[in-house]
Structure formats: structure tokens, C-alpha cells
Amino acid sequence: MLAGAVGAVESCLRLIGAADALRERIGSPRAPDVQAQLDRSVAPLRPTLGAAFDSLVDSGAALTGSQADAELLAVCRSAQD
């Protein structure tokens, strides 16, 4: 989770939402072990962010593919700095 590793928590959650929406559209759920790892990784954020957690994931689900790509590229660029 590059976005989380570089401190881009909001981007991380939006990108999770975007990935979830894409997976739903194409009928390709995450493998159970990958989902479990993701759940463990983001669990500490829920109590800290409260309702904003779900709001960020939901806003990511509404991103177009191009918007999600741009967000990911921005996170990658910030990791280089």
C-alpha cells in the first residue's frame, strides 16, 4: 500500500474505493488472504477517521479510471520527494 506508506492516507482510501468499484464491475473479488491483509492494514484508520473513512472510500468508488490513475501517479511522485 504505497499510498499509506508515504503518508497519503486519504489517497490510499480513495484508491481502495476505486479498486473495489472496478473489482465489482468486472466481477473479480479480492482473494481472501489479500482482503484479510487489506482489512488489517486499514483497521487502525477507522477509529481515527470515523465517518470520513467510509466517505473517502465512497469518493474513490466514484472516480473514473483516469482520475484514479492520476491520483496514483500523484502518490508515486510524492514518494519520490
C-alpha positions in Angstrom: 0.0 0.0 0.0 2.3 2.7 -1.3 -0.2 5.5 -0.6 -0.4 4.5 3.1 3.4 4.1 3.3 4.1 7.6 2.1 1.5 9.2 4.5 -1.1 9.7 1.8 -3.9 8.2 3.9 -6.8 10.0 2.1 -5.4 8.9 -1.3 -5.0 5.4 -0.1 -8.6 5.1 0.9 -9.8 6.7 -2.3 -7.7 4.3 -4.3 -9.1 1.3 -2.3 -12.6 2.6 -3.1 -11.7 2.9 -6.8 -10.2 -0.6 -6.9 -13.3 -2.0 -5.1 -15.6 -0.4 -7.6 -13.6 -1.8 -10.5 -13.5 -5.2 -9.0 -17.3 -5.1 -8.5 -17.8 -4.0 -12.1 -15.7 -6.8 -13.5 -16.8 -9.5 -11.0 -13.3 -10.1 -9.6 -13.3 -10.0 -5.8 -10.0 -9.9 -3.9 -8.5 -13.2 -2.9 -9.5 -13.9 0.8 -5.9 -13.6 2.0 -5.4 -10.3 0.2 -8.7 -9.0 1.6 -7.7 -10.0 5.1 -4.3 -8.2 4.8 -6.0 -5.1 3.5 -8.5 -5.2 6.4 -5.7 -5.5 8.9 -3.8 -2.7 7.2 -6.6 -0.2 7.3 -8.3 -1.2 10.6 -6.3 1.4 12.7 -7.6 4.2 10.5 -11.3 3.6 11.1 -11.4 4.8 14.7 -9.1 7.7 13.9 -11.1 8.9 10.9 -14.6 7.9 11.9 -17.2 8.7 9.2 -14.5 10.2 7.0 -13.1 6.7 6.4 -16.2 5.5 4.6 -16.7 8.8 2.9 -13.2 8.6 1.4 -13.7 5.0 0.2 -17.0 6.0 -1.3 -15.5 9.0 -3.1 -12.9 6.7 -4.5 -15.5 4.4 -5.8 -16.9 7.4 -7.8 -13.6 8.1 -9.5 -13.2 7.4 -13.2 -10.3 5.3 -14.3 -8.4 8.3 -15.4 -9.0 10.1 -12.1 -7.8 7.0 -10.2 -4.7 6.8 -12.4 -3.9 10.5 -11.8 -4.3 10.0 -8.0 -2.0 7.1 -8.0 0.6 8.9 -10.1 0.5 11.8 -7.7 1.1 9.5 -4.8 4.0 7.9 -6.6 5.5 11.3 -7.4 5.2 12.3 -3.7 7.0 9.2 -2.7 10.0 10.2 -4.8 10.3 13.6 -2.9 
